[in-house]
């Protein structure tokens, strides 16, 4: 009976969970603004609270502790889960392009 009365007036049973969700949504909104301005979600870890939050999302996902709804939301905006791997791939691709240009010019891949 008391529980029903509290429910009727909209009593919140999980204030901590609601506060956490609100904080997560706030950071997510900041990330979408960052993405709109910079064209990506690669916020440097040292860039204040947003950078720390982005790093934490990566860690939580790696540990399997980030719920799927949040993973999906981040994926929808093009979140980068492994910035280091992407940077290494980009570096490799650049060098590969240089090698193919060398090969086209010299007819081989025997770079001095």
C-alpha positions in Angstrom: 0.0 0.0 0.0 2.8 2.5 0.9 4.8 1.4 -2.2 1.7 2.0 -4.4 1.2 5.4 -2.9 4.8 6.3 -3.6 4.6 5.0 -7.1 1.5 7.0 -7.8 3.3 10.3 -7.0 6.3 9.3 -9.2 8.7 8.4 -6.5 12.1 7.5 -7.9 13.4 4.2 -6.6 16.8 4.4 -8.4 18.1 7.9 -8.0 21.7 6.8 -8.4 20.9 5.0 -11.7 19.0 8.0 -13.0 21.8 10.3 -12.1 24.4 8.1 -13.8 22.2 7.9 -17.0 21.8 11.7 -17.0 25.6 12.2 -16.6 26.3 9.6 -19.4 23.8 11.3 -21.7 25.3 14.7 -20.9 28.8 13.5 -22.0 27.3 11.8 -25.0 25.8 15.1 -26.1 29.1 16.8 -25.6 30.7 14.1 -27.8 28.2 14.6 -30.5 29.0 18.3 -30.4 32.7 17.5 -30.6 32.1 15.2 -33.5 30.1 17.9 -35.4 32.9 20.4 -34.9 35.9 18.1 -35.5 34.5 15.5 -37.8 35.4 12.5 -35.6 35.0 11.2 -32.0 38.8 11.0 -31.3 38.8 13.2 -28.2 42.3 13.3 -26.7 42.3 11.7 -23.3 43.9 14.7 -21.8 41.1 17.0 -23.0 39.3 17.4 -19.7 36.3 15.5 -18.6 35.1 14.6 -22.1 38.5 13.1 -22.9 38.4 11.1 -19.7 34.8 9.9 -20.4 35.7 8.8 -23.9 38.7 6.8 -22.7 36.5 5.2 -20.0 33.9 4.1 -22.6 36.6 2.3 -24.5 37.9 0.6 -21.3 34.4 -0.4 -20.3 33.7 -1.9 -23.7 37.0 -3.7 -23.7 36.1 -5.3 -20.3 32.6 -6.1 -21.6 31.0 -3.8 -19.0 29.5 -1.2 -21.4 25.8 -2.1 -22.0 24.9 -2.7 -25.6 22.5 0.3 -25.9 25.4 2.6 -25.1 27.7 0.7 -27.6 25.0 1.1 -30.2 24.6 4.8 -29.6 28.3 5.4 -29.8 28.6 3.3 -33.0 25.8 5.4 -34.6 27.9 8.6 -34.3 31.0 6.9 -35.6 32.8 6.4 -32.3 36.4 5.2 -32.6 37.0 2.2 -30.4 40.7 1.9 -31.1 42.3 5.2 -32.0 45.8 3.7 -31.7 45.1 0.9 -34.1 43.5 3.4 -36.6 46.5 5.6 -36.4 48.9 2.7 -37.1 46.7 1.6 -40.0 46.8 5.1 -41.4 50.6 5.2 -41.1 50.9 1.9 -42.8 48.6 2.9 -45.6 50.6 6.1 -46.2 53.9 4.1 -46.4 52.3 1.6 -48.7 51.1 4.3 -51.0 54.6 5.7 -51.1 56.0 2.3 -52.0 53.5 1.8 -54.8 54.4 5.2 -56.2 58.1 4.2 -56.0 57.3 0.9 -57.7 55.4 2.7 -60.5 58.3 5.1 -61.1 61.2 2.6 -60.8 59.6 -0.7 -61.8 60.5 -2.5 -58.5 60.3 -2.2 -54.7 64.0 -2.1 -54.0 64.0 1.1 -52.1 67.5 2.3 -51.3 
